[in-house]
Every structure is written in structure tokens, then in C-alpha cells.
Amino acid sequence: MGLKLPGFIQRFWIWFRKPSHFAIGSILTVGIVVGIVFWGGFNTAMEMTNQEDFCISCHEMENNVYQEYVGTIHYNNRSGVRATCPDCHVPKEWVPKMVRKIQASKELYAKAFGIVDTPKKFEDHRFEMASREWERMKANDSQECRNCHNFEYMDLTTQKPVASKIHNEAEDAGKTCIDCHKGIAHQLPKGHKIEKAI
């Protein structure tokens, strides 16, 4: 004797197994429209989280690293070109961007549990956070930097002699931007073992 299902489950199962009176074209059309709406909403949400206003919407960022960034050449310079938080911390390519967004869940965890909610806690974790970001940038050959700066397009003859020499040597040695330019937009952590960028 078979197992008897409750009435509503049995009715759903019968309805589910019956051939549909909808044409396959209608079902496909609805599926495509729903997919487009979902994709548009997802992409819109991703772009909203890629704005500087979103990045500094929590006081941990606005009161710490944002204030440091405001005093740098990436914020205010003679050319008027500004690199915002996402320009430096979120890849532009879709797959690397999604990977970075998943990694950022660690930052949401820190926010939710108050790991860096005071200046002291932030400073206590600064080296760990900076090291993680430097490793990420080293692994992707400083891709975010290279969206604006690239050895191929540098005119080394117009740079200061010391910068020209170092950039030339760095290119020959296969170095990437973050190897030499740690601390270019934010303060270096206390106890760091690296020299500030030139």
C-alpha cells in the first residue's frame, strides 16, 4: 500500500505533472523576461555598491581611510582626475569584480560584529587589512592601478630621474605597482617593514 500524501500536496503534484495548457513559447517568453529583470536588478545593485558614497556610508571607512585619501593626489590633483574607492579596490572586469564582492563579505562581518568600529580597533587591525589588500593587488598584477597607470604608456623621460630609474628597473624585474607604492593613498600601518612610496 502506497503512502498517502496530504490533500494540498497531492493536488499540487497532480497539477505539476499534467501537461500545461500554456504554449512553450509563452513559458520561454516569461522566463526570458524574468531573467532580464533579475539580471538588471542584480547589476543595478552591484553598481550601487560600487560608488564612493556607498564605500564611506559606514563611519569606519569615512572617519579613517577616507580622511587619509582626501589628502592624497588620487583625490585632488592638477589634472582633475579622481580615483575613487572602487577604482582602486574593485576590479572592472565582471568575474574578478564578483570575486572581490564575495571577499568583501569579510568586511561586512567586521562591520556587523564591531571588529573595527573604533579608531583604536581600526588601528589594531590595520596591518592585517592592508596586508590582505596588498596580497590581492600583488596577485592580480595591480590591475586596478593599471587601469590608469601602465608601464607601456609611461614616458620615463618626463619623470624625475629617480622615478624614471626605479620604474625602468621595476618593469625589467617584473614588479607590480603595489610592490613599491604601498601607502600611496592611505597611512601605512604601525610597525610596517616597508618604505613609503616615492
ZIGIWO-V964086 format. One record per residue. N is the residue number from 1. RES is the residue in three letters. SS is DSSP state (helix for helix, strand for strand, loop for the rest). D_CENTER is the distance of its C-alpha to the mean C-alpha in Angstrom with 1 decimal. Layout:
n res ss d_center
N RES SS D_CENTER
N RES SS D_CENTER
//
This chain:
n res ss d_center
1 MET loop 58.1
2 GLY loop 54.5
3 LEU loop 52.1
4 LYS loop 52.4
5 LEU loop 49.1
6 PRO loop 48.9
7 GLY helix 49.8
8 PHE helix 46.5
9 ILE helix 44.8
10 GLN helix 47.8
11 ARG helix 47.7
12 PHE helix 44.0
13 TRP helix 44.6
14 ILE helix 47.6
15 TRP helix 45.6
16 PHE helix 42.7
17 ARG helix 45.1
18 LYS loop 47.1
19 PRO loop 46.4
20 SER loop 44.6
21 HIS loop 46.5
22 PHE loop 43.4
23 ALA loop 43.2
24 ILE helix 40.5
25 GLY helix 39.4
26 SER helix 38.8
27 ILE helix 36.7
28 LEU helix 34.6
29 THR helix 34.3
30 VAL helix 33.2
31 GLY helix 30.7
32 ILE helix 29.2
33 VAL helix 29.1
34 VAL helix 27.4
35 GLY helix 24.8
36 ILE helix 24.1
37 VAL helix 23.9
38 PHE helix 21.6
39 TRP helix 19.3
40 GLY helix 19.4
41 GLY helix 18.7
42 PHE helix 15.7
43 ASN helix 14.3
44 THR helix 15.3
45 ALA helix 13.5
46 MET helix 10.2
47 GLU helix 10.9
48 MET helix 12.2
49 THR loop 9.1
50 ASN loop 7.6
51 GLN loop 10.5
52 GLU helix 11.4
53 ASP helix 14.1
54 PHE helix 11.9
55 CYS helix 10.0
56 ILE loop 13.5
57 SER loop 15.3
58 CYS loop 15.9
59 HIS helix 18.4
60 GLU helix 16.8
61 MET helix 14.3
62 GLU helix 16.8
63 ASN helix 19.6
64 ASN helix 18.2
65 VAL helix 15.4
66 TYR helix 15.6
67 GLN helix 19.3
68 GLU helix 19.0
69 TYR helix 16.7
70 VAL helix 19.3
71 GLY loop 21.9
72 THR loop 20.3
73 ILE loop 20.8
74 HIS loop 17.3
75 TYR loop 18.3
76 ASN loop 21.9
77 ASN loop 23.8
78 ARG loop 26.8
79 SER loop 25.1
80 GLY loop 23.3
81 VAL loop 20.0
82 ARG loop 17.1
83 ALA loop 13.6
84 THR loop 11.6
85 CYS helix 8.7
86 PRO helix 6.1
87 ASP helix 8.4
88 CYS helix 8.0
89 HIS helix 4.7
90 VAL loop 2.8
91 PRO loop 6.0
92 LYS loop 8.7
93 GLU loop 10.5
94 TRP helix 10.7
95 VAL helix 11.1
96 PRO helix 8.4
97 LYS helix 5.9
98 MET helix 8.0
99 VAL helix 8.1
100 ARG helix 4.6
101 LYS helix 5.5
102 ILE helix 8.7
103 GLN helix 8.1
104 ALA loop 7.0
105 SER helix 10.5
106 LYS helix 11.9
107 GLU helix 10.9
108 LEU helix 12.7
109 TYR helix 15.5
110 ALA helix 15.9
111 LYS helix 16.2
112 ALA helix 18.6
113 PHE loop 20.8
114 GLY loop 20.9
115 ILE loop 19.9
116 VAL loop 18.7
117 ASP loop 20.5
118 THR loop 23.0
119 PRO helix 22.9
120 LYS helix 24.8
121 LYS helix 22.5
122 PHE helix 19.5
123 GLU helix 21.4
124 ASP helix 22.6
125 HIS helix 19.1
126 ARG helix 17.7
127 PHE helix 18.7
128 GLU helix 17.2
129 MET helix 13.7
130 ALA helix 14.1
131 SER helix 15.5
132 ARG helix 12.7
133 GLU helix 10.2
134 TRP helix 13.1
135 GLU helix 13.8
136 ARG helix 10.5
137 MET helix 11.0
138 LYS helix 14.6
139 ALA helix 14.1
140 ASN loop 12.4
141 ASP loop 15.0
142 SER loop 12.8
143 GLN helix 11.7
144 GLU helix 9.6
145 CYS helix 12.9
146 ARG helix 15.0
147 ASN loop 13.9
148 CYS loop 16.3
149 HIS loop 18.3
150 ASN loop 20.1
151 PHE helix 23.2
152 GLU helix 24.9
153 TYR helix 25.0
154 MET loop 25.8
155 ASP loop 29.5
156 LEU helix 30.3
157 THR helix 33.7
158 THR helix 32.4
159 GLN loop 30.5
160 LYS loop 32.2
161 PRO helix 34.2
162 VAL helix 32.3
163 ALA helix 28.8
164 SER helix 30.3
165 LYS helix 31.7
166 ILE helix 28.6
167 HIS helix 26.4
168 ASN helix 29.2
169 GLU helix 29.5
170 ALA helix 25.7
171 GLU helix 25.7
172 ASP helix 28.8
173 ALA loop 27.5
174 GLY loop 24.3
175 LYS loop 22.1
176 THR loop 18.6
177 CYS helix 17.5
178 ILE helix 16.1
179 ASP helix 19.5
180 CYS helix 21.2
181 HIS loop 18.9
182 LYS loop 17.6
183 GLY loop 18.2
184 ILE loop 17.9
185 ALA loop 16.0
186 HIS loop 16.6
187 GLN loop 19.6
188 LEU loop 20.2
189 PRO loop 20.8
190 LYS loop 24.5
191 GLY loop 26.2
192 HIS loop 23.9
193 LYS loop 25.7
194 ILE loop 24.3
195 GLU loop 25.5
196 LYS loop 23.8
197 ALA loop 22.7
198 ILE loop 25.6
//
